[in-house]
């Protein structure tokens, strides 16, 4: 498999579909919005974008499987599996707020080998493939080198379901508010992870996530020098719904903070 060639082909798909998403924004009305659950919205734009992405990806690898947000296709343990979020940050998109993004990742035998995240509003394309560095719009990116909490800027997200841990989550936020340069909640986990990858954030954590939210961003971050774990120090971040990520220089300190508030109590 020529991962580099494939990655550039996926970038073209992400840009093309991102252009469609951008063009449709002015045409949307309240009648186009469906409520999947409280604070979880979907439109024909999400669904059409996903169909376009999956059709194009099937041309690249015909026998591949899919883990996709809108359920356009599924996976049956194929050798190659795509993780597709056609519009990460739908609520941002509907309210005319950035960021919102197209996120596409590929796993080969359950190992990520490619990630592409296209942030539509800023026209920023983040990407990496197996064995490569990480890039944004053609320039290599790396994680930040800051190592102390008081020097750092932290990204997070607020869950829109699974509210059992809200009190612990707020306590973690309280600590970070007092001991870092600040918290940011942008509403697109794929983009948040890429912001850690390029050093804009020093760390990002969230729970109530899905595999399609994080697959591409995590791979890009790892190729940029970042580290990933779940809240308990394990590797169940893809399907486990929880994630701690940070630059290599800050990871140990950040992990100890989040694990202390959100890890399983022994």
ZAMARGU-4260 file (C-alpha; in steps of 0.2 Angstrom, whole numbers, plus 5000, padded with zeros to 4 digits):
<rodrens>
0) 5000/5000/5000 | 5007/5017/4995 | 5001/5027/5010 | 5007/5043/5005 | 4998/5043/4988
5) 4983/5037/4997 | 4984/5051/5009 | 4984/5064/4996 | 4969/5056/4987 | 4960/5057/5003
10) 4965/5075/5005 | 4957/5079/4989 | 4941/5070/4994 | 4941/5080/5011 | 4943/5097/5002
15) 4930/5093/4989 | 4917/5088/5002 | 4922/5102/5013 | 4918/5114/4998 | 4901/5106/4997
20) 4898/5109/5015 | 4904/5127/5014 | 4892/5130/4999 | 4877/5123/5007 | 4878/5133/5023
25) 4869/5148/5016 | 4855/5137/5010 | 4850/5128/5027 | 4834/5132/5036 | 4826/5126/5052
30) 4816/5113/5042 | 4833/5105/5037 | 4838/5101/5054 | 4834/5085/5063 | 4836/5082/5081
35) 4845/5065/5085 | 4845/5069/5104 | 4846/5084/5115 | 4861/5094/5108 | 4864/5082/5094
40) 4859/5089/5077 | 4860/5082/5059 | 4855/5089/5042 | 4855/5083/5024 | 4872/5091/5023
45) 4880/5078/5035 | 4871/5064/5027 | 4875/5069/5009 | 4893/5073/5014 | 4895/5056/5021
50) 4888/5047/5006 | 4900/5057/4995 | 4915/5052/5006 | 4911/5034/5007 | 4908/5033/4988
55) 4925/5041/4984 | 4934/5030/4997 | 4926/5014/4990 | 4934/5018/4974 | 4951/5019/4982
60) 4949/5003/4992 | 4934/4994/4986 | 4933/4980/4999 | 4935/4992/5014 | 4924/4994/5029
65) 4917/5009/5037 | 4914/5016/5055 | 4904/5032/5050 | 4894/5044/5061 | 4878/5044/5050
70) 4878/5025/5047 | 4879/5026/5028 | 4890/5010/5028 | 4897/4998/5041 | 4912/4987/5045
75) 4913/4969/5046 | 4931/4966/5051 | 4938/4970/5034 | 4957/4972/5033 | 4955/4991/5029
80) 4942/5001/5039 | 4938/5019/5036 | 4933/5031/5051 | 4922/5045/5044 | 4915/5060/5052
85) 4908/5070/5038 | 4905/5086/5048 | 4913/5086/5065 | 4905/5101/5074 | 4888/5101/5066
90) 4881/5113/5079 | 4895/5125/5076 | 4891/5124/5057 | 4873/5127/5060 | 4876/5143/5070
95) 4889/5149/5058 | 4903/5146/5071 | 4921/5139/5068 | 4928/5126/5069 | 4919/5112/5060
100) 4928/5099/5050 | 4929/5084/5039 | 4938/5069/5047 | 4944/5054/5039 | 4955/5040/5045
105) 4961/5023/5039 | 4965/5008/5049 | 4974/4992/5042 | 4972/4977/5053 | 4966/4988/5067
110) 4981/5000/5067 | 4979/5018/5061 | 4989/5021/5045 | 4982/5038/5039 | 4973/5053/5045
115) 4966/5068/5037 | 4956/5083/5045 | 4950/5097/5035 | 4945/5112/5045 | 4933/5121/5033
120) 4932/5138/5040 | 4950/5142/5041 | 4954/5131/5025 | 4967/5121/5035 | 4971/5103/5030
125) 4980/5093/5043 | 4986/5076/5038 | 4999/5061/5041 | 5002/5044/5034 | 5011/5029/5041
130) 5029/5033/5043 | 5027/5051/5039 | 5028/5067/5049 | 5012/5077/5052 | 5008/5092/5041
135) 4996/5107/5040 | 4994/5114/5023 | 5010/5107/5017 | 5021/5112/5032 | 5027/5100/5045
140) 5020/5102/5062 | 5025/5097/5079 | 5018/5097/5097 | 5023/5111/5109 | 5038/5109/5121
145) 5030/5117/5136 | 5031/5106/5151 | 5023/5115/5166 | 5004/5118/5168 | 5006/5136/5172
150) 5013/5138/5154 | 4999/5128/5145 | 4983/5131/5136 | 4971/5117/5137 | 4957/5111/5125
155) 4942/5101/5131 | 4924/5097/5126 | 4907/5096/5135 | 4898/5080/5133 | 4880/5081/5126
160) 4876/5064/5133 | 4882/5053/5148 | 4881/5066/5161 | 4885/5055/5176 | 4903/5062/5177
165) 4898/5080/5176 | 4903/5084/5194 | 4920/5076/5192 | 4922/5085/5175 | 4918/5102/5183
170) 4931/5099/5197 | 4944/5095/5184 | 4940/5111/5175 | 4941/5121/5191 | 4959/5114/5194
175) 4964/5118/5176 | 4956/5136/5177 | 4967/5140/5192 | 4983/5132/5187 | 4985/5134/5168
180) 4984/5149/5156 | 4966/5144/5152 | 4953/5132/5144 | 4946/5132/5127 | 4930/5123/5121
185) 4929/5124/5102 | 4916/5110/5098 | 4926/5099/5086 | 4937/5086/5094 | 4945/5082/5077
190) 4951/5100/5076 | 4956/5100/5095 | 4967/5086/5093 | 4975/5094/5077 | 4978/5110/5088
195) 4988/5099/5100 | 4998/5092/5086 | 5003/5109/5079 | 5006/5116/5096 | 4991/5128/5098
200) 4985/5118/5113 | 4996/5109/5125 | 4983/5096/5129 | 4965/5090/5125 | 4954/5079/5135
205) 4935/5074/5133 | 4923/5060/5137 | 4907/5054/5128 | 4917/5054/5112 | 4915/5042/5097
210) 4928/5033/5086 | 4924/5044/5071 | 4927/5060/5081 | 4945/5055/5086 | 4953/5042/5074
215) 4960/5054/5062 | 4965/5068/5074 | 4974/5055/5086 | 4984/5048/5072 | 4990/5065/5066
220) 4994/5070/5084 | 5004/5054/5087 | 5014/5058/5071 | 5017/5075/5077 | 5025/5069/5094
225) 5010/5068/5105 | 5004/5055/5117 | 4986/5047/5119 | 4978/5037/5133 | 4961/5034/5141
230) 4957/5041/5158 | 4965/5026/5166 | 4981/5025/5157 | 4975/5012/5145 | 4973/5011/5126
235) 4954/5011/5125 | 4953/5028/5118 | 4946/5024/5101 | 4930/5015/5106 | 4930/5019/5125
240) 4923/5036/5124 | 4936/5045/5134 | 4953/5052/5129 | 4968/5061/5137 | 4980/5069/5124
245) 4995/5080/5126 | 5012/5084/5119 | 5026/5073/5124 | 5034/5086/5136 | 5018/5089/5145
250) 5009/5072/5145 | 5014/5065/5161 | 5009/5080/5172 | 4993/5082/5162 | 4988/5063/5163
255) 4991/5064/5182 | 4979/5078/5184 | 4965/5071/5173 | 4967/5053/5180 | 4965/5060/5197
260) 4948/5068/5194 | 4941/5057/5180 | 4950/5040/5182 | 4942/5025/5190 | 4943/5026/5208
265) 4952/5011/5216
</rodrens>
